[in-house]
Amino acid sequence: MIDLQAHILPGFDDGAADEATAIEMCRAAARAGTRELVATPSCAALPNFDRSEVEAKTAALQAQLNGTLHLHTGTVLELSHESLGEALSDL
């Protein structure tokens, strides 16, 4: 199974409360059959969204999962005229 939207990263919007919770959420997803999971914090929830911070936290979480599943970096983009312009300027 592939999960395309998971608020799994701690410290972002309504994601995991802490790193231990994030690890357990990933392990629970793997036990349920998920093999690929996209970490998708909402960029609208963060005033200074930093893609490199999301990538770093995803990589740090991936390093602790011992191959139970593969994480990908993503985001939830709430479309508006402004957000679309920002997304297109930094694909």
Salt bridges, closest charged atoms under 4 A:
ASP13 OD1 - HIS7 ND1 3.22
ASP14 OD1 - HIS7 ND1 2.47
GLU24 OE2 - ARG31 NH2 2.77
GLU36 OE1 - HIS70 ND1 2.99
GLU36 OE1 - HIS72 NE2 2.46
GLU55 OE2 - ARG51 NE 3.75
ASP90 OD1 - ARG51 NH1 3.54
